[in-house]
């Protein structure tokens, strides 16, 4: 079991050996347009957008048939845009919706891939997309679009890249909001306004908790069979945001090659200690039960104290997404002791 690259674990992990590579089944005819909550009229005029690669996209009219990488789809959905198809994790083995795709109604969108390395180019072309939207964690690299498919994907429709690293959390969220507005979604709609209010309230509550528990040390990790990955705070917009709210985050002084994490052997898993450990909750990461079999991990103060809580490592960049995350985090930290590290 391994974890896909950036925003997950370092690119050095052998992802392809673990995650299936191939096409996602299904050859259904293109669905009716579900691009946004405010469809463009025929006389609307040209649509332009400059993405985070500095790429200028110009179309005769506002895009209607939007395909999006799973967490971009989730963010746009929260802002009122309705993609016609998604790729990347969105459906679990039992057919239910993967948390990674947020509120997207997977019964109403097409699937062109459900795992890292999956992108059915033929099906993508058959959907006659106007534009593709994807997050990026490395310069100019659309997340979850396989390198061997990039050229073919670019020939089918323009792509919009949204940078997910190296920027503040709020800036990324607001970027999706502006993109959604450009795609015709109403940013004054009640659900969007309510989500922003929840986000602000959750931020304030977490800031109050951090001030009340300044000694509570929190570490964020992900586990792989051969190593423990300790999150490097500056490379993760969510963790950086929490640090600015006052949360006492235990972070390595520098990341390993590839950024995002310091890779620590399981024998040295006690290199950093904390009162609370947030553990990557995605399916690709080791579970807490699996990690418990590692002797050094089992001896950590937070582990012995039972203060292990989920880290929503691939949350979509929307007010609703991070309102949910911070409300859960605050509830967990409320019950945590701040004296388990001595």
C-alpha positions in Angstrom: 0.0 0.0 0.0 1.4 3.4 -0.9 0.1 6.9 -1.2 0.1 9.2 -4.3 2.5 12.0 -4.7 2.3 15.6 -3.3 -0.3 16.5 -0.9 0.0 12.9 -0.1 3.5 11.5 0.3 6.7 12.4 -1.5 7.0 11.4 -5.2 9.6 8.9 -4.3 6.8 6.4 -3.2 6.2 3.7 -5.7 2.6 4.6 -6.4 2.2 2.7 -9.7 3.1 -0.6 -8.1 0.2 -0.3 -5.7 -2.5 1.6 -7.4 -4.1 0.2 -10.6 -3.3 1.9 -13.9 -5.9 1.8 -16.6 -9.2 2.9 -17.9 -12.3 3.3 -15.8 -15.1 1.3 -17.3 -18.2 2.6 -18.9 -19.0 4.0 -22.3 -22.2 5.8 -21.7 -23.2 8.5 -24.0 -22.5 12.1 -22.9 -24.9 13.3 -20.3 -26.9 16.5 -20.5 -24.8 19.6 -19.7 -24.5 20.3 -15.9 -21.8 22.8 -16.1 -23.0 25.4 -13.7 -26.0 26.8 -11.8 -26.3 29.6 -14.3 -26.0 28.3 -17.9 -24.5 30.7 -20.5 -26.7 32.1 -23.2 -25.8 31.8 -26.9 -25.1 35.6 -27.1 -23.0 35.8 -24.0 -19.7 36.4 -25.8 -16.2 35.1 -25.2 -14.9 33.6 -22.0 -11.4 34.1 -20.8 -9.4 32.8 -17.8 -5.7 32.9 -16.8 -4.9 29.9 -14.7 -2.2 29.3 -12.1 0.3 28.2 -14.8 -0.1 31.6 -16.4 -1.9 29.9 -19.2 -4.6 32.0 -21.0 -7.8 30.1 -21.9 -10.1 31.8 -24.4 -13.4 30.2 -25.5 -16.3 31.6 -27.6 -18.6 31.3 -24.6 -18.6 30.3 -21.0 -17.8 26.6 -20.6 -20.8 24.4 -20.0 -19.3 20.9 -20.1 -16.8 20.8 -17.3 -14.7 17.8 -16.3 -12.8 18.1 -13.0 -10.2 16.2 -10.9 -12.0 15.0 -7.8 -11.1 17.6 -5.2 -11.4 20.4 -7.8 -14.8 19.0 -8.6 -15.7 19.0 -4.9 -14.6 22.6 -4.4 -16.4 23.9 -7.5 -19.5 21.9 -6.4 -19.6 23.8 -3.1 -19.4 27.1 -4.9 -22.3 26.1 -7.2 -20.7 24.6 -10.3 -21.9 21.2 -11.5 -19.2 19.3 -13.5 -20.4 16.6 -15.9 -17.6 14.2 -15.0 -14.9 13.6 -12.4 -11.6 11.6 -12.2 -9.6 10.4 -9.2 -11.0 8.9 -6.0 -14.8 9.4 -5.9 -16.4 6.0 -5.5 -15.6 3.4 -2.8 -15.6 -0.4 -3.4 -19.2 -0.7 -2.1 -20.4 1.9 -4.6 -20.8 4.7 -2.1 -19.3 8.1 -2.4 -15.6 8.6 -1.4 -15.3 11.4 1.2 -12.6 12.9 -1.1 -15.2 14.1 -3.6 -17.1 16.1 -1.0 -20.7 16.8 -1.8 -20.5 15.8 -5.5 -23.5 13.6 -6.4 -21.7 10.7 -8.0 -25.0 9.4 -9.4 -25.2 12.5 -11.6 -21.6 12.7 -13.0 -19.6 10.5 -15.3 -16.5 8.7 -14.1 -13.3 8.7 -16.2 -11.0 7.2 -13.5 -11.3 6.3 -9.9 -7.6 6.1 -8.7 -4.2 7.6 -9.2 -3.0 6.7 -12.7 -6.5 6.2 -14.1 -7.7 8.5 -16.8 -9.9 7.1 -19.6 -8.9 9.4 -22.5 -11.4 7.9 -24.9 -14.3 8.4 -22.6 -13.1 11.9 -21.8 -13.2 12.7 -25.5 -16.6 11.2 -25.9 -18.0 13.6 -23.3 -17.1 16.5 -25.5 -15.8 18.7 -22.6 -15.4 22.4 -22.9 -12.7 22.6 -20.2 -10.9 20.4 -17.6 -10.2 21.7 -14.1 -7.5 20.2 -12.0 -5.4 21.0 -8.9 -1.6 21.2 -9.0 1.0 20.4 -6.3 3.9 20.7 -8.7 4.5 23.5 -11.2 2.5 23.0 -14.4 1.5 19.4 -13.5 -2.2 18.7 -13.4 -2.9 16.4 -10.5 -4.1 12.9 -11.4 -3.6 13.4 -15.1 -1.1 10.7 -16.0 2.0 12.0 -17.7 1.5 9.7 -20.7 -2.0 11.2 -21.2 -1.2 14.9 -21.0 -0.7 15.5 -24.7 -3.9 13.7 -25.7 -5.9 15.4 -22.9 -4.6 18.9 -24.0 -5.8 18.2 -27.6 -9.3 17.5 -26.5 -10.1 20.6 -24.5 -8.3 23.5 -22.7 -7.3 22.8 -19.1 -7.4 25.1 -16.0 -4.8 24.4 -13.3 -5.3 25.7 -9.8 -2.2 25.6 -7.6 -2.8 23.9 -4.2 0.6 24.5 -2.6 2.8 27.4 -1.9 -0.2 29.6 -1.2 -2.3 30.4 1.9 -5.4 28.3 2.5 -7.8 31.2 2.1 -6.2 32.3 -1.1 -6.7 28.9 -2.7 -10.3 28.7 -1.5 -11.0 32.2 -2.9 -9.4 31.2 -6.2 -11.9 28.5 -6.6 -14.7 30.9 -5.7 -13.6 33.3 -8.4 -13.3 30.5 -10.9 -16.8 29.3 -10.0 -18.1 32.8 -10.4 -16.5 33.0 -13.8 -18.2 29.7 -14.7 -21.6 31.3 -13.9 -22.2 30.3 -10.3 -23.8 32.8 -7.9 -21.4 33.5 -5.1 -24.1 35.3 -3.1 -26.3 32.2 -3.0 -27.4 31.2 0.4 -25.3 27.9 0.6 -22.1 29.7 -0.3 -22.7 32.5 2.2 -23.6 30.0 4.9 -20.5 28.0 4.3 -18.3 31.1 4.6 -20.0 32.0 7.9 -19.3 28.5 9.2 -15.7 28.7 8.1 -15.2 32.0 9.9 -16.9 30.6 13.0 -14.8 27.4 13.0 -11.6 29.4 12.5 -12.5 31.7 15.5 -13.3 28.6 17.7 -10.0 26.9 16.8 -8.1 30.1 17.6 -9.9 30.4 21.0 -9.0 26.7 21.7 -5.3 27.3 20.7 -5.1 30.2 23.1 -6.6 28.2 25.9 -4.3 25.3 25.3 -0.9 26.8 24.2 1.0 23.8 25.5 -0.9 21.3 23.4 1.5 19.9 20.9 0.0 18.6 17.7 1.9 16.5 15.1 0.5 15.5 11.7 1.6 12.2 10.0 0.9 9.7 7.4 2.1 6.1 7.5 3.5 3.8 4.8 4.8 0.3 5.3 8.5 1.4 5.1 8.4 4.8 6.8 6.5 7.4 8.8 5.9 10.7 7.0 5.9 13.8 9.3 4.2 16.8 7.8 6.4 19.8 7.2 4.1 22.7 8.2 5.0 25.3 5.6 4.2 23.0 2.6 0.6 22.3 3.8 -1.8 25.3 3.5 -4.2 23.8 6.1 -1.6 23.1 8.7 0.0 26.5 8.1 -3.4 28.1 8.6 -3.9 26.3 11.9 -0.5 27.4 13.0 -1.4 31.0 12.3 -4.5 30.5 14.4 -2.1 29.6 17.3 -2.1 25.8 17.2 1.2 24.5 18.5 2.2 22.3 15.6 5.2 20.0 15.8 7.0 20.3 12.5 10.4 19.1 11.2 12.9 21.9 10.6 13.0 21.0 6.9 11.4 18.4 4.6 13.0 15.5 2.9 13.7 15.7 -0.9 10.4 16.4 -2.7 9.0 18.6 0.1 5.8 18.2 2.1 7.2 15.7 4.6 10.2 14.5 6.6 10.5 10.8 5.9 11.4 9.0 9.1 12.2 5.3 9.4 9.9 3.3 11.7 12.9 2.6 13.9 13.1 6.4 14.4 9.4 7.1 14.7 10.0 8.7 18.1 12.2 11.4 16.6 9.3 13.9 17.2 6.8 13.7 20.0 3.5 15.4 20.6 0.4 15.3 22.9 -1.8 14.7 19.9 -1.2 13.1 16.6 -3.4 13.7 13.6 -3.2 10.7 11.2 -3.8 10.7 7.5 -7.3 9.3 7.2 -7.3 8.4 3.5 -7.6 4.9 2.2 -4.1 4.9 0.7 -2.4 5.5 4.1 -1.9 3.0 6.8 -4.6 2.8 9.4 -4.0 3.4 13.0 -4.5 -0.3 13.6 -1.8 -1.1 11.1 0.5 1.5 12.6 0.0 0.0 16.1 2.0 -3.0 15.0 5.1 -0.8 14.7 6.9 -1.0 18.2 8.3 2.5 18.2 5.0 4.0 17.1 3.2 2.1 19.9 5.5 3.8 22.5 4.8 7.4 21.5 3.1 9.4 24.3 0.1 10.4 22.1 -0.4 6.8 21.0 -0.3 5.5 24.6 -2.7 8.2 25.7 -5.1 7.4 22.8 -4.9 10.9 21.5 -5.0 10.0 17.8 -7.4 11.8 15.5 -8.0 11.9 11.8 -6.3 14.4 9.5 -8.3 15.2 6.4 -5.3 15.4 4.1 -7.0 15.8 0.8 -9.9 18.1 1.8 -11.4 20.2 -1.0 -10.5 23.9 -1.0 -13.9 25.4 -0.2 -15.4 27.1 2.8 -17.7 24.2 3.5 -14.9 21.6 3.2 -12.7 23.3 5.7 -15.5 24.4 8.0 -16.2 20.6 8.4 -12.6 19.9 9.0 -12.0 22.6 11.6 -15.2 21.8 13.5 -14.1 18.1 13.7 -10.6 19.1 14.7 -11.8 21.5 17.4 -14.1 18.8 18.9 -11.2 16.4 19.0 -8.8 18.8 20.6 -11.3 19.9 23.1 -11.0 16.5 24.8 -7.2 16.2 24.5 -4.8 16.5 27.4 -1.8 18.7 27.0 0.5 17.0 29.4 1.3 13.6 27.9 4.7 14.8 26.6 7.0 15.3 29.5 
